[in-house]
């Protein structure tokens, strides 16, 4: 599989060496026009990293997405409000601008595969917020949940309530590692990629 090109759109003077350590061939750009021109030249086979401090960064995310790129918003000061705004304009990921090379690579691979990459610290807040606006989960498991074991159903229900892995482990008296193992199996059985998709699948039925 060919690696997607990596374009970082940032302000003049702001740069993390980790970006080019992780992606040696990455290009650094400073304007919307430059970024869109490169996306079109690369025929959409590209991940565009957009610094949220840029002027009109929301428009840049929309334009890059419309051109066929996968977009990751990078932030110097992450917040739930900015995460929501990034997703609403088409971003598929949201990471801190000074993230480790390992995390940057994982984020790129995840969005390139069509999934979302969100910071765990904000996922819990986002799920809690979403859980209060979506319909209540039926007391009886749906047909999809029937594919799960009883313990996996317990974990899935806890996720739809917006609980973190730590809170689920405490509630079910199991370890966080066991929670992660259950979630991996749940994602596979229900054909979802992350906690948000799991919540939407279950609550949307």
For each residue, the residues with C-beta under 8 A, 3 or more apart:
1:
2: 45
3:
4: 45 46 47 70 108 112
5: 25 27 42 45 46 47
6: 19 23 25 26 27 46 47 49 108
7: 26 27 29 35 38 39 46 47 48 49 69
8: 15 19 26 27 28 29 49 51 74
9: 29 30 31 32 34 35 48 49 50 51 54 60
10: 14 15 28 29 30 51 54 74
11: 14 30 51 53 54
12: 30
13:
14: 10 11 51 53 76 97
15: 8 10 19 28
16: 19 97 98
17: 20 21
18: 21 22 98 99 100 101 104
19: 6 8 15 16 22 23 26 28 49 104
20: 17 23 24 26
21: 17 18 24 101
22: 18 19 26 101 104 105
23: 6 19 20 26 104 108
24: 20 21
25: 5 6
26: 6 7 8 19 20 22 23
27: 5 6 7 8 38
28: 8 10 15 19
29: 7 8 9 10 34 35 38
30: 9 10 11 12 34
31: 9 34 35
32: 9 35 36 56 59 60 63
33: 36 37
34: 9 29 30 31 37 38
35: 7 9 29 31 32 38 39 48 50 60 63 64
36: 32 33 39 40 63 64 67
37: 33 34 40 41
38: 7 27 29 34 35 41 42 46
39: 7 35 36 42 44 46 48 64 67 68 69
40: 36 37 43 67
41: 37 38
42: 5 38 39 45 46
43: 40 68
44: 39 67 68 69
45: 2 4 5 42
46: 4 5 6 7 38 39 42 69 70
47: 4 5 6 7 69 70 71 72 108 111 112
48: 7 9 35 39 60 64 69 70 71 72
49: 6 7 8 9 19 71 72 73 74
50: 9 35 54 57 60 61 64 71 72 73 74 91
51: 8 9 10 11 14 54 57 74 75 76 97
52: 57 73 74 75 76 82 86
53: 11 14 57 75 76
54: 9 10 11 50 51 57 60
55:
56: 32 59 60
57: 50 51 52 53 54 60 61 73
58: 61 62 85 89
59: 32 56 62 63
60: 9 32 35 48 50 54 56 57 63 64
61: 50 57 58 64 65 71 73 86 89 90 91
62: 58 59 65 66 89 90
63: 32 35 36 59 60 66 67
64: 35 36 39 48 50 60 61 67 69 71 90
65: 61 62 68 69 70 71 89 90 91
66: 62 63 90
67: 36 39 40 44 63 64
68: 39 43 44 65
69: 7 39 44 46 47 48 64 65
70: 4 46 47 48 65 92 93 111 112
71: 47 48 49 50 61 64 65 90 91 92 93 111
72: 47 48 49 50 91 92 93 94 95 107 108 111 117
73: 49 50 52 57 61 82 83 86 91 93 94 95
74: 8 10 49 50 51 52 95 96 97 99
75: 51 52 53 78 79 82 94 95 96 97
76: 14 51 52 53 96 97 98
77: 82
78: 75 82 83 94 96 119 121 122
79: 75 82 83 122
80: 83 84 122 125 126 129
81: 84 85
82: 52 73 75 77 78 79 85 86 94
83: 73 78 79 80 86 87 94 118 119 122 126
84: 80 81 87 88 126
85: 58 81 82 88 89
86: 52 61 73 82 83 89 91 94
87: 83 84 90 91 94 116
88: 84 85
89: 58 61 62 65 85 86
90: 61 62 64 65 66 71 87
91: 50 61 65 71 72 73 86 87 94
92: 70 71 72 111 115 116 117
93: 70 71 72 73 107 110 111 116 117 118
94: 72 73 75 78 82 83 86 87 91 117 118 119 122
95: 72 73 74 75 99 103 104 107 117 119
96: 74 75 76 78 99 119
97: 14 16 51 74 75 76
98: 16 18 76
99: 18 74 95 96 103 104 107
100: 18 103 104
101: 18 21 22 104 105
102: 105 106
103: 95 99 100 106 107
104: 18 19 22 23 95 99 100 101 107 108
105: 22 101 102 108 109
106: 102 103 109 110 117
107: 72 93 95 99 103 104 110 111 117
108: 4 6 23 47 72 104 105 111 112
109: 105 106 112 113
110: 93 106 107 113 115 116 117 193
111: 47 70 71 72 92 93 107 108 114 115 116 117
112: 4 47 70 108 109
113: 109 110 193
114: 111 193
115: 92 110 111 193 194
116: 87 92 93 110 111 193 194 196 197
117: 72 92 93 94 95 106 107 110 111
118: 83 93 94 122 123 126 194 196
119: 78 83 94 95 96 122 123
120: 123 124
121: 78 124 125
122: 78 79 80 83 94 118 119 125 126
123: 118 119 120 126 127 195 196
124: 120 121 127 128 162 163 164
125: 80 121 122 128 129
126: 80 83 84 118 122 123 129 130 196
127: 123 124 130 131 159 162 163 195 196 199
128: 124 125 131 132 162
129: 80 125 126 132 133 162
130: 126 127 133 134 162 196 199
131: 127 128 134 160 161 162 199
132: 128 129 162
133: 129 130
134: 130 131 160 199 200 203 204
135: 203
136:
137: 157 160 202 203
138: 141 142 205
139:
140:
141: 138 145 146 148 153
142: 138 145 146 202 205
143: 146
144: 147 190 201 202 205
145: 141 142 148 153 156 202
146: 141 142 143
147: 144 189 190
148: 141 145 152 153 156 185 186 189 190
149: 152 153
150: 153 154
151: 154 155 172 182
152: 148 149 155 156 182 185 186 189
153: 141 145 148 149 150 156 157
154: 150 151 157 158 172
155: 151 152 158 159 168 172 179 182 183 186
156: 145 148 152 153 159 160 186 190 198 202
157: 137 153 154 160 161
158: 154 155 161 163 167 168 171 172
159: 127 155 156 162 163 168 183 195 198 199
160: 131 134 137 156 157 198 199 202 203
161: 131 157 158
162: 124 127 128 129 130 131 132 159
163: 124 127 158 159 167 168 171
164: 124 167 168
165: 168 169 176 179 180 183
166: 169 170 176
167: 158 163 164 170 171
168: 155 158 159 163 164 165 171 172 174 179
169: 165 166 172 173 174 175 176 178 179
170: 166 167 173
171: 158 163 167 168
172: 151 154 155 158 168 169 179
173: 169 170
174: 168 169 178 179
175: 169 178 179
176: 165 166 169 179 180
177: 180 181
178: 169 174 175 181 182
179: 155 165 168 169 172 174 175 176 182 183
180: 165 176 177 183 184
181: 177 178 184 185
182: 151 152 155 178 179 185 186
183: 155 159 165 179 180 186 187 195 198
184: 180 181 187 188
185: 148 152 181 182 188 189
186: 148 152 155 156 182 183 189 190 192 198
187: 183 184 190 191 192 193 194 198
188: 184 185 191
189: 147 148 152 185 186
190: 144 147 148 156 186 187 198 201
191: 187 188
192: 186 187 197 198 201
193: 110 113 114 115 116 187 197
194: 115 116 118 187 197 198
195: 123 127 159 183 198 199
196: 116 118 123 126 127 130 199 200
197: 116 192 193 194 200 201
198: 156 159 160 183 186 187 190 192 194 195 201 202
199: 127 130 131 134 159 160 195 196 202 203
200: 134 196 197 203 204
201: 144 190 192 197 198 204 205
202: 137 142 144 145 156 160 198 199 205
203: 134 135 137 160 199 200
204: 134 200 201
205: 138 142 144 201 202
